[in-house]
Amino acid sequence: MLKFIDPDHPFYRPLWIRLLIVGFCGVWTVVEFLGEQTMWGMIFLAVTAYASAALLVFYRPSEKGVEKAGDEGQGKGDGSDAAG
């Protein structure tokens, strides 16, 4: 099935990014309705509903992303593992 938003992508992991995307879509929906552009308002209403469902309601962080983030953080730190 075609995914318009891939919630497994690491870009969508922080909550503030997901809220910002859904909020922007919602604000743009209001702008279109206030401008009396009913067709575009309905289109962006559907986009807002889809984005909020995909990024907020049904969002589950992938295990692959959690493991990858943990592996990246192991090499950094206090430098106690450095030779010298």
A tleap script that builds the chain and sets N, CA, C and O, in Angstrom:
source leaprc.protein.ff14SB
mol = sequence {
  NMET LEU LYS PHE ILE ASP PRO ASP HIE PRO
  PHE TYR ARG PRO LEU TRP ILE ARG LEU LEU
  ILE VAL GLY PHE CYS GLY VAL TRP THR VAL
  VAL GLU PHE LEU GLY GLU GLN THR MET TRP
  GLY MET ILE PHE LEU ALA VAL THR ALA TYR
  ALA SER ALA ALA LEU LEU VAL PHE TYR ARG
  PRO SER GLU LYS GLY VAL GLU LYS ALA GLY
  ASP GLU GLY GLN GLY LYS GLY ASP GLY SER
  ASP ALA ALA CGLY
}
set mol.1.N position { 0.826 -1.182 0.000 }
set mol.1.CA position { 0.000 0.000 0.000 }
set mol.1.C position { 0.875 1.252 0.000 }
set mol.1.O position { 1.930 1.273 0.633 }
set mol.2.N position { 0.450 2.269 -0.691 }
set mol.2.CA position { 1.188 3.515 -0.799 }
set mol.2.C position { 1.064 4.316 0.495 }
set mol.2.O position { -0.039 4.554 0.987 }
set mol.3.N position { 2.208 4.728 1.037 }
set mol.3.CA position { 2.215 5.561 2.230 }
set mol.3.C position { 2.581 6.981 1.825 }
set mol.3.O position { 3.636 7.205 1.232 }
set mol.4.N position { 1.731 7.927 2.137 }
set mol.4.CA position { 2.062 9.318 1.869 }
set mol.4.C position { 3.018 9.844 2.930 }
set mol.4.O position { 3.867 10.689 2.647 }
set mol.5.N position { 2.879 9.343 4.146 }
set mol.5.CA position { 3.779 9.686 5.244 }
set mol.5.C position { 4.325 8.381 5.783 }
set mol.5.O position { 3.563 7.488 6.154 }
set mol.6.N position { 5.658 8.267 5.828 }
set mol.6.CA position { 6.283 7.062 6.365 }
set mol.6.C position { 6.637 7.316 7.833 }
set mol.6.O position { 7.678 7.912 8.113 }
set mol.7.N position { 5.805 6.883 8.767 }
set mol.7.CA position { 6.069 7.180 10.178 }
set mol.7.C position { 7.299 6.473 10.732 }
set mol.7.O position { 7.739 6.793 11.836 }
set mol.8.N position { 7.866 5.519 9.993 }
set mol.8.CA position { 9.068 4.835 10.461 }
set mol.8.C position { 10.339 5.637 10.182 }
set mol.8.O position { 11.412 5.277 10.667 }
set mol.9.N position { 10.231 6.713 9.412 }
set mol.9.CA position { 11.407 7.523 9.103 }
set mol.9.C position { 11.860 8.248 10.365 }
set mol.9.O position { 11.026 8.748 11.119 }
set mol.10.N position { 13.174 8.313 10.610 }
set mol.10.CA position { 13.670 8.948 11.839 }
set mol.10.C position { 13.307 10.429 11.973 }
set mol.10.O position { 13.318 10.968 13.079 }
set mol.11.N position { 12.988 11.088 10.859 }
set mol.11.CA position { 12.610 12.495 10.908 }
set mol.11.C position { 11.377 12.715 11.775 }
set mol.11.O position { 11.267 13.747 12.436 }
set mol.12.N position { 10.453 11.767 11.783 }
set mol.12.CA position { 9.191 11.917 12.503 }
set mol.12.C position { 9.277 11.466 13.959 }
set mol.12.O position { 8.256 11.476 14.647 }
set mol.13.N position { 10.429 11.077 14.450 }
set mol.13.CA position { 10.564 10.569 15.804 }
set mol.13.C position { 10.262 11.618 16.888 }
set mol.13.O position { 9.537 11.306 17.832 }
set mol.14.N position { 10.793 12.853 16.788 }
set mol.14.CA position { 10.471 13.839 17.834 }
set mol.14.C position { 9.009 14.277 17.767 }
set mol.14.O position { 8.465 14.522 16.690 }
set mol.15.N position { 8.397 14.370 18.931 }
set mol.15.CA position { 6.985 14.747 19.006 }
set mol.15.C position { 6.754 16.146 18.471 }
set mol.15.O position { 5.741 16.384 17.813 }
set mol.16.N position { 7.655 17.077 18.728 }
set mol.16.CA position { 7.441 18.455 18.303 }
set mol.16.C position { 7.382 18.580 16.786 }
set mol.16.O position { 6.663 19.439 16.275 }
set mol.17.N position { 8.112 17.753 16.058 }
set mol.17.CA position { 8.055 17.792 14.595 }
set mol.17.C position { 6.695 17.301 14.117 }
set mol.17.O position { 6.099 17.890 13.215 }
set mol.18.N position { 6.209 16.228 14.718 }
set mol.18.CA position { 4.897 15.702 14.328 }
set mol.18.C position { 3.792 16.699 14.642 }
set mol.18.O position { 2.878 16.880 13.837 }
set mol.19.N position { 3.862 17.349 15.803 }
set mol.19.CA position { 2.870 18.360 16.159 }
set mol.19.C position { 2.945 19.569 15.225 }
set mol.19.O position { 1.917 20.133 14.851 }
set mol.20.N position { 4.154 19.963 14.853 }
set mol.20.CA position { 4.331 21.091 13.948 }
set mol.20.C position { 3.721 20.813 12.577 }
set mol.20.O position { 3.082 21.693 12.000 }
set mol.21.N position { 3.905 19.622 12.056 }
set mol.21.CA position { 3.350 19.255 10.752 }
set mol.21.C position { 1.830 19.257 10.797 }
set mol.21.O position { 1.184 19.828 9.918 }
set mol.22.N position { 1.254 18.627 11.809 }
set mol.22.CA position { -0.199 18.575 11.927 }
set mol.22.C position { -0.760 19.981 12.160 }
set mol.22.O position { -1.793 20.338 11.595 }
set mol.23.N position { -0.088 20.766 12.980 }
set mol.23.CA position { -0.533 22.135 13.234 }
set mol.23.C position { -0.497 22.998 11.984 }
set mol.23.O position { -1.423 23.770 11.733 }
set mol.24.N position { 0.567 22.872 11.201 }
set mol.24.CA position { 0.671 23.639 9.960 }
set mol.24.C position { -0.448 23.259 8.998 }
set mol.24.O position { -1.059 24.129 8.378 }
set mol.25.N position { -0.715 21.969 8.873 }
set mol.25.CA position { -1.802 21.523 7.994 }
set mol.25.C position { -3.149 22.073 8.476 }
set mol.25.O position { -3.977 22.491 7.666 }
set mol.26.N position { -3.362 22.072 9.787 }
set mol.26.CA position { -4.604 22.596 10.327 }
set mol.26.C position { -4.762 24.091 10.097 }
set mol.26.O position { -5.845 24.561 9.746 }
set mol.27.N position { -3.679 24.836 10.295 }
set mol.27.CA position { -3.722 26.281 10.061 }
set mol.27.C position { -3.984 26.560 8.583 }
set mol.27.O position { -4.759 27.456 8.248 }
set mol.28.N position { -3.345 25.800 7.704 }
set mol.28.CA position { -3.551 26.023 6.280 }
set mol.28.C position { -4.988 25.678 5.867 }
set mol.28.O position { -5.538 26.304 4.960 }
set mol.29.N position { -5.585 24.703 6.515 }
set mol.29.CA position { -6.988 24.373 6.262 }
set mol.29.C position { -7.878 25.565 6.615 }
set mol.29.O position { -8.775 25.922 5.851 }
set mol.30.N position { -7.634 26.169 7.757 }
set mol.30.CA position { -8.414 27.334 8.185 }
set mol.30.C position { -8.225 28.490 7.206 }
set mol.30.O position { -9.187 29.176 6.860 }
set mol.31.N position { -6.984 28.705 6.758 }
set mol.31.CA position { -6.708 29.780 5.796 }
set mol.31.C position { -7.520 29.581 4.523 }
set mol.31.O position { -8.087 30.536 3.992 }
set mol.32.N position { -7.577 28.363 4.039 }
set mol.32.CA position { -8.316 28.097 2.809 }
set mol.32.C position { -9.812 28.319 2.996 }
set mol.32.O position { -10.467 28.883 2.119 }
set mol.33.N position { -10.360 27.884 4.125 }
set mol.33.CA position { -11.785 28.104 4.369 }
set mol.33.C position { -12.104 29.585 4.571 }
set mol.33.O position { -13.143 30.056 4.110 }
set mol.34.N position { -11.227 30.328 5.253 }
set mol.34.CA position { -11.454 31.760 5.436 }
set mol.34.C position { -11.354 32.521 4.121 }
set mol.34.O position { -11.994 33.559 3.949 }
set mol.35.N position { -10.560 32.011 3.203 }
set mol.35.CA position { -10.448 32.616 1.886 }
set mol.35.C position { -11.551 32.164 0.944 }
set mol.35.O position { -11.508 32.448 -0.253 }
set mol.36.N position { -12.530 31.469 1.478 }
set mol.36.CA position { -13.687 30.971 0.727 }
set mol.36.C position { -13.287 30.041 -0.418 }
set mol.36.O position { -13.932 30.018 -1.466 }
set mol.37.N position { -12.230 29.287 -0.208 }
set mol.37.CA position { -11.791 28.276 -1.161 }
set mol.37.C position { -12.195 26.910 -0.611 }
set mol.37.O position { -11.382 26.190 -0.031 }
set mol.38.N position { -13.456 26.573 -0.805 }
set mol.38.CA position { -14.028 25.384 -0.190 }
set mol.38.C position { -13.353 24.104 -0.666 }
set mol.38.O position { -13.099 23.204 0.133 }
set mol.39.N position { -13.060 24.016 -1.965 }
set mol.39.CA position { -12.439 22.796 -2.485 }
set mol.39.C position { -11.068 22.565 -1.843 }
set mol.39.O position { -10.774 21.464 -1.377 }
set mol.40.N position { -10.228 23.610 -1.821 }
set mol.40.CA position { -8.906 23.463 -1.220 }
set mol.40.C position { -9.015 23.243 0.291 }
set mol.40.O position { -8.204 22.528 0.879 }
set mol.41.N position { -10.011 23.854 0.906 }
set mol.41.CA position { -10.239 23.638 2.326 }
set mol.41.C position { -10.556 22.188 2.630 }
set mol.41.O position { -10.058 21.637 3.611 }
set mol.42.N position { -11.377 21.566 1.803 }
set mol.42.CA position { -11.707 20.149 1.991 }
set mol.42.C position { -10.494 19.263 1.746 }
set mol.42.O position { -10.277 18.281 2.456 }
set mol.43.N position { -9.698 19.620 0.724 }
set mol.43.CA position { -8.481 18.841 0.441 }
set mol.43.C position { -7.535 18.903 1.632 }
set mol.43.O position { -7.025 17.872 2.070 }
set mol.44.N position { -7.294 20.097 2.159 }
set mol.44.CA position { -6.384 20.218 3.294 }
set mol.44.C position { -6.984 19.686 4.585 }
set mol.44.O position { -6.244 19.308 5.493 }
set mol.45.N position { -8.291 19.648 4.684 }
set mol.45.CA position { -8.926 18.998 5.826 }
set mol.45.C position { -8.626 17.501 5.804 }
set mol.45.O position { -8.346 16.900 6.841 }
set mol.46.N position { -8.686 16.912 4.619 }
set mol.46.CA position { -8.347 15.487 4.481 }
set mol.46.C position { -6.865 15.256 4.779 }
set mol.46.O position { -6.508 14.279 5.438 }
set mol.47.N position { -6.002 16.153 4.294 }
set mol.47.CA position { -4.562 16.033 4.564 }
set mol.47.C position { -4.299 16.145 6.058 }
set mol.47.O position { -3.496 15.388 6.603 }
set mol.48.N position { -4.961 17.075 6.720 }
set mol.48.CA position { -4.796 17.251 8.167 }
set mol.48.C position { -5.264 16.013 8.923 }
set mol.48.O position { -4.605 15.569 9.863 }
set mol.49.N position { -6.385 15.466 8.519 }
set mol.49.CA position { -6.904 14.260 9.179 }
set mol.49.C position { -5.947 13.089 8.992 }
set mol.49.O position { -5.679 12.343 9.934 }
set mol.50.N position { -5.434 12.930 7.770 }
set mol.50.CA position { -4.499 11.833 7.498 }
set mol.50.C position { -3.205 12.016 8.285 }
set mol.50.O position { -2.700 11.064 8.880 }
set mol.51.N position { -2.669 13.233 8.292 }
set mol.51.CA position { -1.412 13.495 9.007 }
set mol.51.C position { -1.584 13.288 10.509 }
set mol.51.O position { -0.706 12.725 11.162 }
set mol.52.N position { -2.704 13.737 11.055 }
set mol.52.CA position { -2.899 13.561 12.497 }
set mol.52.C position { -3.087 12.089 12.853 }
set mol.52.O position { -2.623 11.639 13.901 }
set mol.53.N position { -3.759 11.344 11.994 }
set mol.53.CA position { -3.914 9.914 12.261 }
set mol.53.C position { -2.585 9.191 12.151 }
set mol.53.O position { -2.251 8.376 13.010 }
set mol.54.N position { -1.817 9.480 11.099 }
set mol.54.CA position { -0.553 8.773 10.866 }
set mol.54.C position { 0.530 9.175 11.858 }
set mol.54.O position { 1.324 8.333 12.277 }
set mol.55.N position { 0.574 10.455 12.243 }
set mol.55.CA position { 1.683 10.946 13.064 }
set mol.55.C position { 1.364 11.050 14.554 }
set mol.55.O position { 2.278 11.128 15.375 }
set mol.56.N position { 0.079 11.052 14.912 }
set mol.56.CA position { -0.250 11.201 16.328 }
set mol.56.C position { -1.044 10.028 16.881 }
set mol.56.O position { -0.679 9.471 17.917 }
set mol.57.N position { -2.117 9.646 16.212 }
set mol.57.CA position { -3.009 8.630 16.759 }
set mol.57.C position { -2.406 7.233 16.647 }
set mol.57.O position { -2.313 6.516 17.643 }
set mol.58.N position { -1.998 6.846 15.443 }
set mol.58.CA position { -1.514 5.490 15.209 }
set mol.58.C position { 0.013 5.388 15.207 }
set mol.58.O position { 0.555 4.351 14.825 }
set mol.59.N position { 0.712 6.438 15.624 }
set mol.59.CA position { 2.183 6.449 15.576 }
set mol.59.C position { 2.763 5.510 16.624 }
set mol.59.O position { 2.427 5.596 17.805 }
set mol.60.N position { 3.622 4.631 16.188 }
set mol.60.CA position { 4.387 3.746 17.071 }
set mol.60.C position { 5.833 3.797 16.600 }
set mol.60.O position { 6.113 3.460 15.450 }
set mol.61.N position { 6.757 4.210 17.464 }
set mol.61.CA position { 8.161 4.261 17.034 }
set mol.61.C position { 8.657 2.874 16.669 }
set mol.61.O position { 8.365 1.895 17.356 }
set mol.62.N position { 9.400 2.803 15.594 }
set mol.62.CA position { 9.904 1.504 15.155 }
set mol.62.C position { 11.060 1.072 16.051 }
set mol.62.O position { 11.822 1.903 16.544 }
set mol.63.N position { 11.177 -0.216 16.251 }
set mol.63.CA position { 12.273 -0.766 17.056 }
set mol.63.C position { 13.609 -0.543 16.362 }
set mol.63.O position { 14.638 -0.374 17.016 }
set mol.64.N position { 13.584 -0.545 15.038 }
set mol.64.CA position { 14.797 -0.331 14.268 }
set mol.64.C position { 15.381 1.049 14.555 }
set mol.64.O position { 16.595 1.192 14.702 }
set mol.65.N position { 14.524 2.061 14.636 }
set mol.65.CA position { 14.965 3.422 14.913 }
set mol.65.C position { 15.507 3.569 16.322 }
set mol.65.O position { 16.457 4.318 16.545 }
set mol.66.N position { 14.912 2.860 17.283 }
set mol.66.CA position { 15.371 2.925 18.670 }
set mol.66.C position { 16.749 2.301 18.793 }
set mol.66.O position { 17.625 2.864 19.450 }
set mol.67.N position { 16.955 1.146 18.171 }
set mol.67.CA position { 18.253 0.482 18.223 }
set mol.67.C position { 19.321 1.323 17.542 }
set mol.67.O position { 20.436 1.432 18.051 }
set mol.68.N position { 19.003 1.909 16.416 }
set mol.68.CA position { 19.966 2.715 15.678 }
set mol.68.C position { 20.358 3.940 16.492 }
set mol.68.O position { 21.534 4.299 16.534 }
set mol.69.N position { 19.392 4.589 17.141 }
set mol.69.CA position { 19.681 5.760 17.959 }
set mol.69.C position { 20.556 5.361 19.145 }
set mol.69.O position { 21.440 6.122 19.539 }
set mol.70.N position { 20.326 4.193 19.714 }
set mol.70.CA position { 21.144 3.719 20.826 }
set mol.70.C position { 22.562 3.404 20.403 }
set mol.70.O position { 23.499 3.676 21.154 }
set mol.71.N position { 22.747 2.837 19.220 }
set mol.71.CA position { 24.085 2.525 18.718 }
set mol.71.C position { 24.881 3.787 18.448 }
set mol.71.O position { 26.085 3.815 18.704 }
set mol.72.N position { 24.246 4.831 17.938 }
set mol.72.CA position { 24.944 6.069 17.639 }
set mol.72.C position { 25.411 6.755 18.915 }
set mol.72.O position { 26.463 7.395 18.914 }
set mol.73.N position { 24.670 6.638 19.980 }
set mol.73.CA position { 25.014 7.298 21.228 }
set mol.73.C position { 26.109 6.590 21.997 }
set mol.73.O position { 26.694 7.198 22.894 }
set mol.74.N position { 26.424 5.325 21.692 }
set mol.74.CA position { 27.427 4.582 22.445 }
set mol.74.C position { 28.834 5.067 22.163 }
set mol.74.O position { 29.679 5.030 23.057 }
set mol.75.N position { 29.112 5.516 20.965 }
set mol.75.CA position { 30.457 5.940 20.604 }
set mol.75.C position { 30.816 7.300 21.152 }
set mol.75.O position { 31.993 7.660 21.156 }
set mol.76.N position { 29.858 8.064 21.612 }
set mol.76.CA position { 30.087 9.406 22.110 }
set mol.76.C position { 30.004 9.395 23.637 }
set mol.76.O position { 29.440 8.481 24.238 }
set mol.77.N position { 30.559 10.396 24.224 }
set mol.77.CA position { 30.418 10.468 25.675 }
set mol.77.C position { 31.603 11.118 26.322 }
set mol.77.O position { 32.095 12.143 25.849 }
set mol.78.N position { 32.075 10.521 27.424 }
set mol.78.CA position { 33.111 11.151 28.213 }
set mol.78.C position { 34.509 10.910 27.676 }
set mol.78.O position { 35.458 11.510 28.182 }
set mol.79.N position { 34.675 10.074 26.691 }
set mol.79.CA position { 35.986 9.827 26.095 }
set mol.79.C position { 36.798 8.813 26.858 }
set mol.79.O position { 37.992 8.675 26.597 }
set mol.80.N position { 36.200 8.094 27.794 }
set mol.80.CA position { 36.937 7.132 28.606 }
set mol.80.C position { 37.388 5.925 27.777 }
set mol.80.O position { 38.304 5.208 28.179 }
set mol.81.N position { 36.755 5.698 26.631 }
set mol.81.CA position { 37.138 4.561 25.816 }
set mol.81.C position { 38.241 4.939 24.815 }
set mol.81.O position { 38.688 4.085 24.049 }
set mol.82.N position { 38.680 6.184 24.809 }
set mol.82.CA position { 39.718 6.620 23.879 }
set mol.82.C position { 41.087 6.238 24.444 }
set mol.82.O position { 41.323 6.296 25.650 }
set mol.83.N position { 41.966 5.852 23.548 }
set mol.83.CA position { 43.319 5.484 23.954 }
set mol.83.C position { 44.120 6.748 24.245 }
set mol.83.O position { 43.975 7.759 23.557 }
set mol.84.N position { 44.956 6.682 25.259 }
set mol.84.CA position { 45.825 7.837 25.457 }
set mol.84.C position { 45.881 8.233 26.819 }
set mol.84.O position { 46.573 9.195 27.154 }
savepdb mol mol.pdb
quit
